[in-house]
């Protein structure tokens, strides 16, 4: 199955939140979430304790700008329309990004996100708000991790000992220049006291491995998948001690374009991965850096300063198609694949105001108890698109 994207100009009128059956694909329904923002990016899905499906993302004028804030929309059980979004953060001096929702074992619901100035990801900290009423309301902003350059994207996993595993990546600046992604590494923040304190555990040999996505496989066995800064392949590593230590990330058979991926363990034990089936070898499209459109960005100087000492992160590889792959052997292979959205995936600009971006990216995937697969992702950086897939349509 393949699907072709809309023209950028057609997207805003569709952002009503109404879920409608796909006219040509049985078992699929779509919605474009409402938002007051020109740019919407980095969706994450989660169910609240009462069964409400939530989607959180960041929105504003452009990633890195001070008006980027966190938003949340809700889909109540049985509803056919996503709610109008709630603005969850509002620091006018910070770009607030990469939100996620976590339902803790003690019944509290956490909202986590990153906070940075401009495009300086190596100065980011992780913040949170906590709900005592199942996600209906949230308390004040707290600092969860103040180690500069710490970034989140993927869900917290609780292991068999009750330890909370928060996968993070560490954005590293080089030679005093602005962050460009060349030296980023993976780590896990572990809390043994219900989120009161956290200890950083770095992943060995993980330069270029980011957006660590931890999946439990049973007992103390876990697998993690990673975005690849060098736009080659999705990476993976394994743990046999409940996520305390990990093998070095190694390439999988799936390509990666230095854009986010997300996977989930299905009810039947399989693994569903949503990602862009694209990498640098498939395209010569390149841009200087993620933030090269923000005034004062000096990524060009960074490139010149470090080009002779390490590999460079690759930016600008098309973010399309958006694909779904399924593994039946614990993540060792992904022989089953369908394309969910297709197009040219142009991402040489983050500009949503002038409709210059046509990427399908940053997917989130979750399965409900009835085996329905729910997917949300960035559509042209203009909207968050939601897709619901009947399990009968899956490989």
C-alpha positions as CSV (number, residue, x, y, z in Angstrom):
1,X,0.0,0.0,0.0
2,X,1.3,3.5,-0.8
3,X,-0.3,6.9,-0.3
4,X,0.5,10.2,-1.8
5,X,0.7,13.4,0.2
6,X,-1.4,16.5,-0.2
7,X,-0.3,19.9,-1.5
8,X,1.0,22.0,1.5
9,X,-1.7,24.6,0.9
10,X,-4.4,22.1,1.4
11,X,-3.4,21.0,4.9
12,X,-4.6,23.9,7.2
13,X,-8.3,23.4,6.1
14,X,-8.1,19.8,7.2
15,X,-6.8,20.5,10.8
16,X,-10.2,19.9,12.4
17,X,-9.3,16.9,14.5
18,X,-12.2,14.9,12.9
19,X,-11.4,11.2,12.2
20,X,-12.6,10.1,8.8
21,X,-12.3,6.7,7.1
22,X,-9.8,6.7,4.3
23,X,-11.7,6.8,0.9
24,X,-9.5,4.2,-0.8
25,X,-7.9,2.1,2.0
26,X,-10.1,-0.3,4.0
27,X,-9.4,-0.4,7.7
28,X,-7.7,3.0,7.9
29,X,-9.0,6.3,9.3
30,X,-7.1,9.6,9.4
31,X,-7.3,13.0,11.2
32,X,-5.2,16.2,11.2
33,X,-5.1,17.5,14.8
34,X,-6.2,21.1,15.4
35,X,-3.5,23.6,16.4
36,X,-3.2,27.4,16.6
37,X,0.4,27.1,15.4
38,X,2.0,27.5,12.0
39,X,4.6,24.7,12.9
40,X,3.7,21.5,14.7
41,X,6.3,18.7,15.2
42,X,7.4,15.8,17.3
43,X,4.2,14.0,18.3
44,X,4.0,11.4,21.0
45,X,0.9,9.2,21.8
46,X,-0.1,7.8,25.1
47,X,-3.2,6.5,26.8
48,X,-4.3,8.0,30.1
49,X,-5.6,5.8,32.9
50,X,-9.2,6.4,31.9
51,X,-8.6,5.2,28.3
52,X,-8.3,8.7,26.7
53,X,-5.7,8.7,24.0
54,X,-3.4,11.8,24.2
55,X,-1.1,13.3,21.7
56,X,1.5,15.8,22.8
57,X,3.8,17.8,20.4
58,X,5.5,21.2,20.1
59,X,4.2,24.1,18.2
60,X,5.0,27.7,17.3
61,X,6.7,29.5,14.4
62,X,9.8,27.4,13.9
63,X,11.8,24.9,15.9
64,X,14.3,26.6,18.1
65,X,12.4,29.9,18.5
66,X,11.2,31.2,21.8
67,X,7.5,30.8,21.0
68,X,7.8,27.0,20.6
69,X,5.7,25.4,23.4
70,X,4.2,22.1,24.2
71,X,0.6,21.3,23.3
72,X,-1.8,18.4,24.1
73,X,-4.9,17.1,22.4
74,X,-7.2,14.3,23.6
75,X,-9.3,11.6,22.0
76,X,-11.9,10.4,24.5
77,X,-13.0,6.7,24.3
78,X,-15.5,6.4,21.5
79,X,-15.0,9.9,20.2
80,X,-14.5,10.6,16.5
81,X,-12.8,14.0,17.0
82,X,-9.6,15.1,18.7
83,X,-10.1,18.0,21.2
84,X,-8.8,21.5,20.8
85,X,-5.2,21.5,22.0
86,X,-4.2,22.7,25.5
87,X,-1.0,24.8,25.8
88,X,1.0,22.9,28.4
89,X,4.1,25.2,28.6
90,X,4.8,28.8,28.0
91,X,8.3,30.1,28.6
92,X,8.8,32.9,26.1
93,X,12.6,32.7,26.4
94,X,12.9,28.9,25.6
95,X,12.2,26.5,22.8
96,X,10.3,23.7,24.5
97,X,10.4,20.5,22.5
98,X,10.1,16.7,22.3
99,X,7.3,16.0,24.9
100,X,6.2,12.7,26.2
101,X,3.6,11.3,28.6
102,X,4.3,8.7,31.2
103,X,1.8,6.9,33.5
104,X,3.8,6.1,36.6
105,X,3.2,2.9,38.7
106,X,2.0,5.1,41.6
107,X,-0.9,6.5,39.5
108,X,0.6,9.8,38.7
109,X,0.9,11.0,35.1
110,X,4.1,12.8,34.0
111,X,4.6,15.3,31.1
112,X,8.3,15.5,30.2
113,X,9.9,17.8,27.6
114,X,13.1,19.6,26.8
115,X,13.9,23.3,27.2
116,X,16.6,25.2,25.3
117,X,17.6,28.6,24.0
118,X,17.5,29.1,20.2
119,X,19.3,26.2,18.4
120,X,21.6,25.5,21.2
121,X,20.7,21.9,22.0
122,X,23.9,21.4,24.0
123,X,22.4,23.7,26.6
124,X,19.0,21.9,26.9
125,X,17.6,20.7,30.2
126,X,14.7,18.3,30.8
127,X,11.6,19.6,32.6
128,X,8.4,18.0,33.7
129,X,4.9,18.6,35.1
130,X,3.1,16.0,37.2
131,X,-0.6,15.2,37.3
132,X,-2.3,13.7,40.4
133,X,-5.7,13.3,38.7
134,X,-5.0,11.0,35.8
135,X,-3.8,13.7,33.4
136,X,-6.8,16.0,33.7
137,X,-4.6,18.8,35.2
138,X,-0.9,19.1,35.7
139,X,1.2,20.7,38.5
140,X,4.0,23.3,38.2
141,X,7.1,23.0,36.0
142,X,10.0,21.2,37.6
143,X,13.5,20.5,36.5
144,X,14.0,16.7,36.0
145,X,17.6,16.8,34.7
146,X,19.7,20.0,34.6
147,X,22.8,18.4,32.9
148,X,23.2,20.7,29.9
149,X,22.6,19.1,26.6
150,X,20.2,16.3,27.8
151,X,17.4,15.6,25.4
152,X,14.4,13.2,25.5
153,X,12.1,11.8,22.9
154,X,11.0,8.2,23.8
155,X,9.0,6.7,26.5
156,X,10.0,5.7,30.1
157,X,10.1,2.0,30.7
158,X,9.8,0.4,34.1
159,X,11.8,-2.8,34.6
160,X,11.1,-5.8,36.7
161,X,12.8,-4.3,39.7
162,X,10.6,-1.2,39.6
163,X,13.4,1.0,38.2
164,X,12.3,3.8,35.8
165,X,14.4,3.9,32.6
166,X,14.3,7.2,30.7
167,X,16.3,7.0,27.5
168,X,18.0,10.3,26.7
169,X,20.6,11.6,24.2
170,X,23.4,14.0,25.1
171,X,23.9,16.9,22.7
172,X,27.6,17.7,22.7
173,X,29.1,21.0,21.5
174,X,32.5,21.0,20.0
175,X,35.4,23.6,20.0
176,X,33.1,26.2,21.6
177,X,31.0,26.3,18.5
178,X,27.2,25.9,18.1
179,X,25.8,22.4,18.4
180,X,25.6,20.5,15.1
181,X,24.9,16.9,16.2
182,X,28.3,15.5,15.3
183,X,29.2,14.1,18.7
184,X,25.8,13.3,20.3
185,X,25.7,10.1,22.4
186,X,23.0,7.9,24.1
187,X,22.4,7.4,27.8
188,X,19.7,6.1,30.2
189,X,18.6,8.1,33.2
190,X,17.6,5.6,35.9
191,X,15.4,6.4,38.9
192,X,15.2,3.9,41.8
193,X,13.0,6.1,43.9
194,X,9.9,6.8,41.8
195,X,11.3,9.8,39.9
196,X,12.7,11.7,42.9
197,X,16.3,11.3,41.7
198,X,18.0,10.1,38.6
199,X,21.4,8.7,37.7
200,X,23.0,9.0,34.2
201,X,24.2,5.8,32.6
202,X,26.0,6.4,29.3
203,X,25.8,3.9,26.4
204,X,29.3,2.8,25.3
205,X,30.4,3.5,21.7
206,X,27.2,5.4,21.0
207,X,28.4,8.5,19.1
208,X,25.7,9.3,16.5
209,X,23.1,7.1,18.2
210,X,20.2,9.2,19.5
211,X,16.4,8.9,20.3
212,X,17.0,5.6,22.1
213,X,13.7,3.7,22.1
214,X,13.7,0.9,24.8
215,X,11.4,-2.1,24.4
216,X,11.0,-4.9,27.0
217,X,11.1,-8.4,25.5
218,X,10.3,-10.4,28.7
219,X,12.2,-10.9,31.9
220,X,15.4,-8.8,32.0
221,X,15.8,-8.9,28.2
222,X,15.4,-5.6,26.3
223,X,16.1,-4.1,22.9
224,X,16.7,-0.5,22.0
225,X,16.5,1.2,18.6
226,X,18.2,4.5,17.7
227,X,18.1,7.3,15.2
228,X,21.4,7.6,13.3
229,X,23.0,11.0,13.1
230,X,25.1,9.8,10.1
231,X,22.0,8.9,8.1
232,X,22.9,5.3,7.4
233,X,20.9,2.7,9.3
234,X,18.6,2.5,12.3
235,X,20.8,1.2,15.1
236,X,20.0,-1.3,17.8
237,X,21.5,-2.6,21.1
238,X,20.4,-5.1,23.7
239,X,20.3,-5.4,27.5
240,X,20.1,-8.6,29.6
241,X,20.0,-7.0,33.0
242,X,16.8,-4.9,32.8
243,X,18.3,-1.9,31.1
244,X,21.2,-1.2,33.4
245,X,23.8,-2.0,30.8
246,X,23.6,-2.1,27.1
247,X,25.6,-3.5,24.1
248,X,27.1,-1.0,21.7
249,X,24.6,0.1,19.0
250,X,24.9,-1.8,15.7
251,X,23.3,-1.3,12.3
252,X,20.0,-3.0,11.5
253,X,18.7,-3.8,8.1
254,X,16.4,-0.7,8.1
255,X,17.7,2.6,6.7
256,X,17.7,5.9,8.6
257,X,17.9,9.5,7.4
258,X,18.9,11.2,10.7
259,X,15.2,11.5,11.6
260,X,13.2,10.1,14.5
261,X,11.9,6.5,14.6
262,X,9.5,4.8,17.1
263,X,8.7,1.2,17.8
264,X,6.3,-0.6,20.1
265,X,5.8,-4.2,21.2
266,X,2.5,-5.5,19.8
267,X,0.0,-7.4,21.8
268,X,1.0,-10.6,20.1
269,X,4.7,-10.1,20.9
270,X,5.8,-8.7,17.5
271,X,7.5,-5.3,17.1
272,X,6.0,-2.5,14.9
273,X,8.4,0.1,13.8
274,X,7.4,3.4,12.1
275,X,10.3,5.2,10.3
276,X,11.4,6.8,7.1
277,X,12.6,4.2,4.6
278,X,15.4,6.6,3.5
279,X,19.1,7.3,4.1
280,X,21.9,9.4,2.8
281,X,22.9,6.8,0.2
282,X,19.5,7.2,-1.5
283,X,19.7,11.0,-1.9
284,X,22.2,13.8,-2.3
285,X,19.9,16.4,-0.6
286,X,21.8,18.1,2.2
287,X,21.5,21.1,4.5
288,X,24.1,22.6,6.7
289,X,22.4,22.0,10.0
290,X,19.0,21.6,11.7
291,X,19.0,25.3,12.8
292,X,20.7,26.9,9.8
293,X,17.6,29.2,9.2
294,X,17.8,30.7,12.7
295,X,19.6,34.1,12.8
296,X,23.0,33.9,14.3
297,X,23.4,30.1,13.7
298,X,27.1,29.5,13.3
299,X,26.9,25.8,12.2
300,X,29.1,26.6,9.2
301,X,32.0,27.6,11.6
302,X,31.4,24.3,13.5
303,X,31.6,22.3,10.3
304,X,34.9,23.9,9.4
305,X,36.3,23.5,12.9
306,X,35.6,19.8,13.3
307,X,35.6,18.4,9.7
308,X,39.1,17.0,10.1
309,X,38.7,15.2,13.4
310,X,35.3,13.3,13.3
311,X,32.4,12.4,11.1
312,X,29.8,15.0,10.4
313,X,26.1,14.6,11.2
314,X,24.1,14.6,7.9
315,X,21.0,16.8,7.6
316,X,18.5,17.2,4.8
317,X,18.0,13.7,3.6
318,X,14.3,13.4,2.5
319,X,11.9,12.4,5.3
320,X,9.7,10.1,3.2
321,X,8.3,7.7,2.7
322,X,6.8,7.1,6.2
323,X,6.9,3.3,6.5
324,X,5.7,0.6,8.9
325,X,7.8,-2.5,9.4
326,X,7.1,-5.5,11.6
327,X,9.4,-8.0,13.2
328,X,8.4,-11.4,14.5
329,X,11.8,-12.4,15.8
330,X,12.5,-9.9,18.6
331,X,13.7,-7.1,16.4
332,X,16.4,-9.1,14.6
333,X,14.8,-8.7,11.2
334,X,11.9,-6.7,9.7
335,X,10.7,-8.5,6.6
336,X,7.2,-7.0,6.5
337,X,6.9,-3.4,5.3
338,X,4.2,-1.1,4.0
339,X,4.4,2.7,3.2
340,X,1.9,4.8,5.1
341,X,2.5,8.1,3.4
342,X,4.6,8.9,0.3
343,X,5.9,12.0,-1.3
344,X,9.2,13.8,-1.9
345,X,9.9,14.4,1.8
346,X,11.6,17.7,1.2
347,X,13.2,18.9,4.4
348,X,15.9,21.4,3.4
349,X,13.9,24.0,5.2
350,X,12.0,24.0,8.5
351,X,9.8,26.9,7.2
352,X,6.2,26.2,7.7
353,X,4.9,29.7,7.2
354,X,5.8,29.6,3.6
355,X,5.0,25.9,3.1
356,X,8.5,25.0,2.2
357,X,8.6,21.7,4.1
358,X,7.1,18.4,2.9
359,X,8.4,15.9,5.4
360,X,6.6,13.0,7.1
361,X,8.5,12.5,10.2
362,X,8.9,11.9,14.0
363,X,6.3,9.1,14.2
364,X,4.7,7.8,17.4
365,X,3.1,4.4,17.4
366,X,1.0,2.6,20.1
367,X,-1.4,-0.3,20.1
368,X,-4.7,-0.4,22.1
369,X,-6.2,-3.4,23.8
370,X,-8.4,-4.1,20.8
371,X,-5.2,-4.5,18.7
372,X,-5.9,-1.2,16.7
373,X,-2.6,0.5,15.8
374,X,-2.5,4.2,16.4
375,X,0.1,6.4,14.6
376,X,0.8,10.1,14.8
377,X,3.5,12.0,12.9
378,X,4.6,15.4,11.5
379,X,2.9,16.3,8.2
380,X,4.9,19.0,6.4
381,X,5.8,20.5,9.8
382,X,2.4,22.2,9.4
383,X,0.2,19.6,11.1
384,X,0.2,16.5,13.3
385,X,-1.5,13.7,11.4
386,X,-3.2,10.8,13.2
387,X,-3.8,7.4,11.5
388,X,-5.7,4.5,12.9
389,X,-5.1,1.1,11.4
390,X,-7.3,-2.0,11.8
391,X,-5.2,-5.0,12.9
392,X,-6.6,-7.0,10.0
393,X,-4.7,-4.8,7.6
394,X,-1.3,-5.4,9.2
395,X,1.3,-7.8,7.9
